[in-house]
Amino acid sequence: MHGEYKVPGGKLVVVDLETRDGLISDFHLAGDFFLEPDTALEAIDSAVQGLRETADVTAIAAAVRAALPPDTQMLGFTPESVGTAVRRALVTAPGWSDFDWEVVHEPAVSPRMNLALDEVLTARVGDGRRRPTLRIWEWDESAVVIGSFQSLRNEVDPEGAARHGFDVVRRISGGGAMMMAAGQIITYSLYVPAALVSGMTFADSYAFLDDWVLQALRSLGIEATYQPLNDIASPTGKIGGAAQKRLANGGVLHHATLSYDIDGQMMTEVLRIGREKLSDKGTVSAAKRVDPLRRQTGLARDVVIKRFIDTFTRLYGAEPGHITAEEYTEAEELVESKFATDAWLRRVP
């Protein structure tokens, strides 16, 4: 069995192994990481050898950590990443290059339509009716998008939202509210088969699915890193955050919103939670917590988006794609039956 795991922001971890009588055997670790002293490699191999094939990432990492010589230095990988590579080998998980990808960047639609498309396209990838896809959002009106489990009244100031022209909608993924002001953010969605993240912890899958955008940001001169669980950041502040939803049919939705520009004062007038976060951290302006891409790069929004698309295409061999008329129709029906209803918006009052 063979497994690979590219550590987000780090190195490639490769494992080869066999199993006999329910135990891991003939285990060998390799990769482009850095490891000192040399004897640590043998210690890791010995630590994994003989573990039960049902061992999870935590158990494998604990065994590796306990076996390391006291002066070990691991650069570009961790005991947890060894565990992830082992789990991916045991479930024969595919990598990015094992799929045919497409990139979709269509004309603007309403925020509700964007949310419905997320559910429709995720389901179609899970069913095998669509290739794995990266979609860049465009929208034709401002909105606050709250997480699936957030309280409407706790998150949004209705008077502030109305005054600034923000509709309020609810998405199917968890996480926090995002303020989608015209021209001020960049949002993308990945629709992938669950097999791509097999063997990973939920937390690891976040960083794994956003590693490509970190590479795109670094190519623009931004020292981008991933801050667990779901933040994309630079040394000068948060850039954005991600959320996920996994469907029963094997489709995985992973989407992220990055700040291109920001009006900190407006954020505190529209989002109640913004006031709490700022107060809790003793911060006087929302702009202190978020460092948008416009300030960091000086580039137009469409230029940044093009770099995102170019990077994803180069890394994974993606092709330009489109949303079909049938998919639009299915999404329109879902808007009417779900995303535009008061019952969905207020399911958590």
N, C-alpha and C positions, 0 to 999 in steps of 0.2 A: 504494500500500500504506500502511496506517495501523497504528501500533503504540503502545501505552500501557504504562507501567510506573509503579506507585505505589511510591515508595521507602519501605520500612518505616521509620516514624518521620520521614519526610521529605515531599517534594513529588511531584506528578504530572509525569512526563516523557512528552511526546507527540511522535511523529515521523510525518512524511508523506514518502513517497519513491516513486520509480519505479526500474525497472532496465532498462538497455539494454546488450546485448552482454555480459552478465555483470557489469556494473558498476552501482553505485548512482548514480542521477541525480536531479535535481530534489528534493534533500533539504532539509527544513525542520524545525527543532526548535522546540517550543513547550512551555508548561507553566506551573504556578503557582509555580515556583521563583524564587529571587533570583540575579541574575547581574550582576556589575560587572567591567569597564566594559561599556557597551552594545555596543562593537565585538566583545566576546567571542562574542556570538551568531553574528555573521557568520563569525567564525573557526571556530566549531564546525561550522557548515553547510559551509564550504569544506573542512574536514578530512575529513568523511564523504563528501562528493561525490567520486565516482571510485573509492572503495574497491571491491574485489571483493565481489559479493553473498555469497560464501562466507566472508567475514571473520568471525572469532568475536569474542566480547565483549572479550577481551584486546587483540586487534589494533585494534578500533574505539576502545577507550579510550586506547590508546597514541597513535593518530593525533590524537585530540581533545586529549590532554594536551600533545602536542608543538606544537600550533597555538595554544594559549592565550597571550594577552599576559602578560608577566611579573607584572603586578599583578592578575591575575584572582582574583575571589572567587566561589566557587560555594556557595550556601547552599541546603540541602534536596535536593541531588543531586550526582552525581559523574560523571566521564567513564565509569566503569563502568556507571552507570545509563543513560547515553545508549546505550552498547553493547547493553545488555539490551533497551531499547525498540526499537532497530533490528532485533535478532534476532527479537523478537516480531512485528515488522511483516513481516519476510521469511518467517516461517513462518505468518503469519496466525493468531496465537495468540488464543484467546478470553480474556475477562476474567471476573471473578466473576459479574457480572450476566448473562452469557450462559448461565448454568446455572440450573436449578430445584433449590434446596437443601432438604434437610430436616434437622431436629434430632431426635436420638433420645436419650432419657434414661429407660432402662428399670430395673426392679427389679434388685437385686444378683444376680450369678451368681459362680461360682468364678473365681479368677484364670486357670486354664487355659481356661475357657469364654470369658473376655474375650479371650484371645490367639487362640483359634480364630475368634471372631467377627471379629477384625481381618482375618484372612486371607480368610475367606468374604466379608465385605462389600467388601473391596478388590477381590477378583476379580469380584464382581457389578457393581461400578461400572465396572471395566475392560471387562466384556462388554456393558455397557449394560442390564443387568437390574435395576439400582437407580440412583436418582438420587444425585448427589453428596451426601454426608452428613457431618454433625458428630455424633459420639456421645460422650456423657459416661459414663464408667465408674462402676459401683458394684460392689462385691465383698463376699463374705460370709465371707472368712477372710484372715488376713494372709499375705503372701508376699513373697519376694525375686524380682524379675523380672530375669534377667540378659540381656545382649545376645547376639545370634546368634553372635558370634565370641569371646565371652569364655570364659576357662577357668574351669570350675566350681570347682575346688579353689583357684585363685588369688583368686577373688572372694568366696567365702562361707565363713564359719566354721561348719561343720555343728553343732558343739556349741552355739554361741551362737544359731544359728537355731532349733534345737530347744528350747532353754531359753526363748526368747521366743515360741515358737509360730508360727514362720515356715516355711511351705512354700517350696520353691525351684522355679522354673519358668523356661523359656527362651522368648524371643519370636523373631519372624522378622526383626526389624530389628536393626541394629548399635547401637553406643553402649554406655553404661555401665549398671551395675546400678541398679535403683530399688527402694527398700524400701517396700512397700505396706502400711503399718500401718493398722489400722482407724481411719477418721476423720481421718487425718493428711495425706492428699494429695488432690489433684484431678487426675485423668487424663482426657484427651480424645483422640479419634482423628478425623482427617479422612480420608475416602475420596474421592479426586478423580480425574478423568481426567488423563492425562499432558499433554493439550493445555493445561491451565490453567497449567502451568509451562514450556511450550515456549519455547525461546529463552533460558532462564535457566541460569546455572551451577547446579550442585548446591548450592553454598553459598548462592547468592541465593535459591533456592527455599525454604530453611528460614525465612529471615526473612520472605519474602513470605507464606508460609502461616500464619505466626503473628502477622502484623500486627494482625489483629482482636483477639487476646487482649491485646496491648499497649494497644490502645485501651480495652478493658474494664478493665484494671488501672489505667490512668490516670484513668478515670472514678471509681475508688475512692480516688483520692488517692495512688496509687503512681507514682513516676517510673520507669516500666518501660522498659527498653531491651533490645535484642538484642545479645548478645555472641557473635561468631563462634567456632566454627561453629554451636553449637546450644544456647546458654544464654540463658535469660530472667532478667534481673537488675534490681536497683534499686541506688541509690547505697549502700545499707547491706548488700548481700549478694546472693547467688544465690537466685533463687526456684525455678527449675526448668530442665529440659532437654528437648530434642526428639530424635526419631529418625525415620528414613524407611526404607521398603522399596518398591521399584518392581517390579511384576510384568510379565512378558513380554506380557500381554494389554493393557497400557496403563493398568492401575489403579495408583494411587499411594497408599500408606499413609503418613500423617504423624501421629505421635502425640507428645504431650508430657505430662510429669508435673510438677506444681507442688506445692511444699511448703505445706500449710496449717498444719501444726504439726510439731514435731520433738522427738525424744528423742535428743540427741546422743550420750549415753553408750551407749544401746542400738544406735545405728548402728555405733559402733566395735566392739561386741561381736558383731554379726551380719555386717558386711562387712569383709573383710580389707583391701580396697583403701582403705577409709576411713582405716585406720591409716597407710597409706603416704602418702596425700594430706596428712593432717594433719601427719605427721612431716616430709614434704618442705617444707611451708610453715611449719614451726615453730609450728603452731597447736595449742592444748591441748584444744580442744573442737570437735566437728563443728558445733555451733550457731554458732560464730564464722564459718563459711563460708557458712551458709545462713540467710537471714532470712525466716521463713515468713509467709504471708498473715495468719494469725490475729493475730500481733503487729503487723503493719503496718496492718491495717484495724480490728481489734477486732470483726469481723463473724463471724457463724456461717457454717459451711461451706456450707450450703444457700443462704444469701443471696449468697455470692460466686458460686456456680454459677448462680444465677438471673441475676446481672448478666452472666455470660459468655453465657448463652443469649439474653438480651435484646439484647445488643450484636451478636451474630452475626445474629440475626433482623432487627434494624434495618438493618444494613449490607447484607445480601445477600437480603433478602426471603424468608428461610427459613420453612418450615412445620413444625409438629410432625409427627413420623413414628414408626414402630414397626418393630421387627424382626419379620419374618413367622415363622410356624410352620415353614415350609420352611427358612428361614435358620437357625433354632435347631437343627433336626434335622441339617442339614449340618454345623453347628459341633460338635454333640455327637459326630458320627461322626469328625470331625477330632481332637477331644480323645482319643478312644479309639485312633485309628490313629497319632497323632503326639505331641500335647502332653503326654499322660500317660505316654508311654513312656520307659523308661530310655535307649534309644538316642538319642532326641532331646535329653533333658536332658544327657547325657554326650557329645554329639557332639564337643565340645571338652572333654576331661577336666579 
